[in-house]
Amino acid sequence: MVKRILLFLLAALAVLVVVLLVNTVRYTSRQVVAAASPAPAPTDNSIQHFQQAIGYKTISYSDSSQLDTAQFLGFHRFLEKTYPALHRALTREKVARYSLLYTWPGRNPQLKPVVLMAHQDVVPIEEATRTKWTVDPFAGTLKENFIWGRGATDDKINLISIFETVEKLVVENFQPERTIYLSFGHDEETGGKGAKAVAALLHSRSVHADLVLDEGGIITSDKIPGMTKPVALIGNSEKGYLSLELSVEKNGGHSSQPESETSIDILAAAMLKIRSNPFEARISESTNGFLDHIGPEMPFLKRIIFANRWLFKGTIIGIYEKSPAGNAVMRTTAVPTIIHAGIKDNVVPTVATGIVNFRLLPGDASTQVIEKVKHAVNDERVKIAVAYNFISEASPVTPEKSFAFEKIERTIRQVYPAAICAPFMMIGGTDSRHFYGVSDGVIKFSPMVDPIGFHGIDERVSLESFGLAQWFYERLLRDLK
């Protein structure tokens, strides 16, 4: 009897090994073949224009009264002066006062248009960190083959690369086959009301684009576990956005005779409960596509794991959960970001409030998230409400077999042939989330290699990336048929 059981187990193991090997052998590369056309170095003039653009402090603030309108208007004048051919050939409209929409008519009105996007605004510099910058954050310093400054990576490299490319093509009397719209929002960092207004305007004109391209994934050489080749992350979906305000009101008083529990204690405990009850991890549609594209490029043993996700799903999730970025693509995340309480060190505050920010995985609706939070907190003393009256649900997924995805994939393979292309779920927010009424083909990709300092100290991007971005947009525009 024991012998039969052992034989059965051995046979089952043999079958399992065969299944694993067959799946792995059939797990072949999904990379498209395209004629390589490596990017030339950026010109001195284009570098100077990029540096000058960083000099404009186009900062967006949550409090709109802080907006320095002179900086945005000055930036608009700079663009007019620097790119005269573009401004003669394209029609410009100002939307929501400071956002810009350009229209470049195509030869063939039967073809659906394309929308290229970037945003003008940048995040502020934290005063506490200003002395930690090794350069002036608004000088556009060129050092060590990098262009440094606030907005260099997010998102003036894309904006200036688009302007440089279109200016060059117009000077050469090039006219695209399709109508091209250029959309440059002014407040992406604070919700994108400008981009939302542009999208509404295009929708009102019955514009339906085959491709909307905005900032998003990058080309990275070191951020994908198990990969030794550079990977181009083509964003074809985006996580949702929700912030909840937690508020507690309880009698305060003199700090010399505190009660056993204060408003701050109750608020802190509620936030800890939220953090201690993470949302379920799962592999979304975009992440499945990502694994399908990078898995075949991995060494054989790792390829076995990715080719057999039916068996190794937990292992894969465990690998990605180890890093903050990897964990973010596997679940809805929750993190406290703001706490307000107290006015004086010897006064126990009556009211304590805090903000918890959530990034919603596709499939996790905001209503479900709110209910889960209420269940986790389970304390009637904690009032929970949507903060800022703003919710952005997770986006639809742009199919890998769409015109939009395939066009961007092929262009990347042309201009940076070393890169492995893969779909990718954006974990941050972009202006393009407002454009799903304008196009079914929304792609989020920034043609740059391992930029440094997004929203942080010493933000910078390489000259290689700046040359690559311009070449990417040129190849894309020339090849749009």
N, C-alpha and C positions, 0 to 999 in steps of 0.2 A: 504493500500500500504506500509506504513511504517512498519507495523507488518510483512508483507511478507519479506521485506528487512532484518529486524532484524532476522527473522527465518532463512533466507538464510545465513546470516553472521554467525549465531550460528552453523548451520549445517556445513558450510565450516570450521569453527574453530574446530569443533568436528572431522571432517575428518583429518584436519592438525594434531591435537593432536594424533589421532590414528596412522597416518603415522609416526610421530616422535617416538612414543613409539614402534611400530613394528620394525622400523629400529634399534632402540637402543637395543631391546631384541635380535635381530638377529646379533648384533654387538659383536661377541664373541671373546675370546682370540685367538691369532694366535701363541702363544708360543709353541714351540716343547717340548716334554717330553723327558728328557735324564737322565740317571743314574748319580746322583751327585758324583763327585770325587774332593772334595775341595783341594786346593793347599797346599802343605807343606811349611814350612818356608824355605827361602833360606839358603844354607850352608855358613859357615864362609869363605870358600875358594872362593865361587862365589862372595860374597860381596867384598872381597879384590880385585878380578879381575875387578869388576865393578869400584871400586874406582881408581884402577891403570889406567883403560881405560880413565877415565875422565881427568887424568893427562896429556894426550897427547893433545896438542893444535892444533887439526886438524881443523883449522879455514879456511873456504873458503871465499874469497873476490871477489867482482865484478871485481876488477882489479887483474887479474890472476898473475901479476908479484909480488904481495904481498904474494903469496902462500908459506908457509914454508914447502918445500918438505921434510925436515929432520923429521918433526913431523909425516908426513904420513908414511914415510919409517920406522921410529921408531915404529910406531903403528903396521905396518905389521910384524915387527920382534917380537913385543910383542905377537901378535896373534899366530905366529908360535911357540914361546917358551911356551906359556900358554896352547895351545891346540894341543899337539903333535900327539895324536891318530887321531884327525880329519885331520891333514895335511898328515898323512900317508895313510888314507883311501880315501880321496877325492882328486880330481885333481884341482889344483888352476891355474887360469890364471889372469894375470894383463891386464886390458883393459884401454885404454886411460891413460896409465902410472900408475895411482893410484887407479882406481876402481878394485874391486876383484870379480871374478866369480869362484865359486866352483861347481864341478859336483860330485854327489853321486849316483852311478849307482844303479838302482832298480832291484829287482828280475824278474819282469815281464815287458819286453820291449813292450808288447802290450798295456800297460796302458799309458795314456798320463802323462807327468811329472807335477811337481809342482815347482813353483818358490817362495822362501822366500826372502824378501828384507828388507834392512835397509840401512842407510847411515852413513858413517864415519865422515862426516864434521859437524861442528857446526858453529853457528853465532858468530861474534866477541862480545867482551864486550865493551860497550860504555865507553870510558875513563871517561866521566863526571859522570858515575854511579858507577864506581869501588869502591869508598869509601862507597857506600850505601850497598854493599854486606856485610852480617854479617859473611861470611866465605870466604876463598880464592876460587875464582871461578873455579880454576883448581886443587884443592886439593882432590876432591872426599870425602869430609868430611862426616862422619857418625854421625848424631846428631838428637836426638828426634825421632828416628826410621825412619829417612829419609836419603837418600843419596843425598848430595848437590853438585851442580857444573854445569858448562856450558856443555850442552849435556846430562845431566842426563835423561831428559825427551825426548829430541829431538836430537839424536835418539839412543844414546848408550845403553839405556836399552833394546831395541829390538835387537840390534846387539849382545851385550854380552849374552843375554838370548838365542839367536839362537846358538851361539858358545858353551855355557855351555851345552845346551841340546844335540847337535850333538856329542860333545865330550863324554858325558855320554853314549849315545846310542852306539857309536862306541866301546867304552871300553867294553860294554856288548855284543859285537858281533852282534848287531842288524843291519839288512839291510832292508831298506824300500822296499815295493812292487813296488812303482813307483820311477823313477829317480827323484832326488831332485836337483834343482839348487839353490845355495845361491848367491845372487847378492848384493854387497855392494858398492854403488856409493860413489864418493869422493867430489862431488860438487852439491849436491841436493839444497843447500841453494842459489845457484847462477844459477839455470836453469837446472842442471842435465845432462850436456854433457856426463859425465861418464856413467850414467844409459842409456842414449840414445845410446851410443856405445855398451853397453852390449846387449840391446834389438836388435840392428841391427845385432850383431854377432849371437845371438840365431836365429833370423829370417833367416839369411843366411844359417843356418844349418837345416832349416825346423823344428825347434822346435815349437810345438803348445801345450801349457800347459792348463790343466783343471782348474788350479788355480794359480793366481799370488797374493801373499799377501804382502802388504807393510804397512807402518805406516798409521795412519788415526784416525778414531773415537776412543773414549775411553769409559770406564765405568764411568758414572757420577751419583752422588747422589743428586745434587743440581742445575743442569743447565737446566733442562727441566721444563718449566712452567706447573704447575698442577700435577706433578708427585711426589709421595712420595717414590716410589721404585727406586732402582738404574736402570739405563738404559744403555745397551751396544749399542753404536752407530756404526753400521757396514756400513762403507762407500762403497756404490755401484755405486757412480758417483762422479764427481769432477767438480767444476766450472772452467771456462776458465780464461786465464790471458792475460791482455793487458795493456801496458803503453803507453800513448800518450805524446809527447813533444809539449808544446805550446811555441812559441817564438814570441817576439815582438821587432822590431827595430824602434827606433824613435830618433830624434835629442836629445842629452843630453845637458850638459852645466854646468855652475856654479850654485851651489845650492842657491845662493843668489838671483837669478832671474829665478825661475822655470816657465815653461809653465803651462797652466791650466791643462794639462794632460801629464803624463810621461809614459814611457814604463812599469814601475811597475804598475801604475794605470790601464793601459789597460789589462795587464796580470792578475792582481788581479780581475778585473771585469769579465774577461772571466772565471776564475776559479769559481767565485761566481755563474755565470750563470749555470755552469755545476752542481754545488752542489744544486742549487735551482730548478733544473729540474730532479728529480730522475726518474729512470727507473720504468716502471710499475711493480707492485707487482703481483705475481701469484704463484700458488702451482705447483711445478714441479713433475715429476714422482716419483723421490726418496722421496720427501717430502710427497707426497700422501701415499706412502708405509710406511713412518715413522708414519704418523697419524693413519694409519690402525692398526699399531702394538701397539702404546701407548694408543690410544683412549679406547680400551676395558678394560684397566687396571686402568682407572680413576674412580673417584666417579661418581655416576649415573647422576647427573645434568650436569657435564662436558662431560660425555659420550654421552648425547643427542646431544650436539653441534658437537662433532667429528663424530658421526654416521650420521649426516645430513648435510654434507658439502654443499650440493646443496642449502641449505637455509642459513647456517651460515658461508659461505666462508669468507665474509668480516669481521666477528667477529674474526675468527681464524687468518686472516692476521693481524688484528689490535692488537691481543694479542702478536704475534711474532714480530711485528714492534717495540715494545717498548724497546727491547734490541738490542744492536749492533749485537750479534750473531744471534738472531732470525730474525732481519731485513735482514741479509746477506743470509739467506736461502730462502728469499721471492723475491729477486730482484737482478739484476745486480747492483753492488755498484761502486761508483766513489769517490776517495779521493785524494787531492793533497798531494804529499809526498816529493817533492824536489822543491826548488826555488833558482835560481841563478840570482843575479843582483848587480851591483855596485862594485867599487874597493876602494872608499874613501868616507868619510862622507860628504865632501863638493862638490862632483861631482855627478850630475844627470846622471845615467847610460843610455847609448845608447841602450843596448840590455838587455832584461830580458827574462829568460826562466824558464819553470817549467814543472814538470812531474806530470801527473794525472794517478793514477793506477786504473784499472777496473778489477773486478772479474765477469766473465760472467756467467749468469744463462743459463742452457741448453735451447736452443731455441733462444738465443740472439747471433747471429753470430757477429764476430768482425767487419765485413763490416757494419752491421746495427748500431752497437754501434758508429763507427766513423762518420757515417752520422748523427746520432742523436746529437752527440757532435758538429759537424759543424753547424747544424741547431740551437742548443741552443746558441752557441757563437755568430754566425751571425755577424762576424766582420772580414773583409778582412785583417785587419792589424795583425791579429793573425794567424800565420802559424801553422798548425797542422800536425804532422807526427808521425808515429809509432816509439817509442823509442827502442833503442838497437836492432832494426831489429828482434824483437821476438814477436810472437803471439802464444798462446796456446788456441785453441778452447775448449769449454766445452766437457767433455768426454761422451762416450756412457754410458748407464746404464746397469750394470750387473743384470740380472733378479733374482728375489727372489727365483724362482724355479730352479735355476741353481745348478750344483754340487758345485760350488765355494761358493755361498752364504749359501747353506744349510749345508755344511761341517763346515764353520766357526760358523754359528749359533749354531749348535749342540755342537761343542767343547766349546763354551762359556757357554752354559747351563750346561755342565758337570762340568767345573772348577769353575764357579761362578754362582751357581744355583739361587741366589737371584736376578740376573739381568734380566730385561726385554729386549729382543733383538729387535732391530728395524733397518731397512735400513736408510741410512743417506747420504746426499749430502755433500761431503767435500767442505768447503769454502776456504781452503788453497790449495797449490800445493804440489804434491808429485812426486817422481821419477817414480811411476807406470804409470803416464800419457803417458810415452813413450812405454809402453808394450802392447798396444791394438793390435798391429800387431802380438804379441806372444800369446795372450790369449783373449778369450771372457769372461773370468771369473776373472776380476780384482777386488780385494777387498782391502779396506783400513781400517785397524783396528789395534790399539795398545792395547795389553792386560794389561792395567794399570788403576788404580782407581784414579780419580781426581788428576792428577799431578799438580804441582804448578810452575808457572814462565816460561812457554814457551817463549823463546827469551827474557826473562826479568831478573829482579834482583832476586837473591836467588832461582834460578831454582832448583827444587828438586822433588824427587819421593820417595814414601814410600817403606819400606822393604816388606810390604804386596804386593805391586805391582810387585816388582822384583821377589818374589817367585811365584806370579800368572803368570807372563810372561813366566818364565821357564817351569812351569807346563802346561801352554797352548800349548806351542810349542811341548812339549813331547807328550801330549795327541793327538795333531793333527798329528804328524809324526807316532805315533804308530797305529793310526786308519785309516790312508790313505790306502784305498783298491781300 
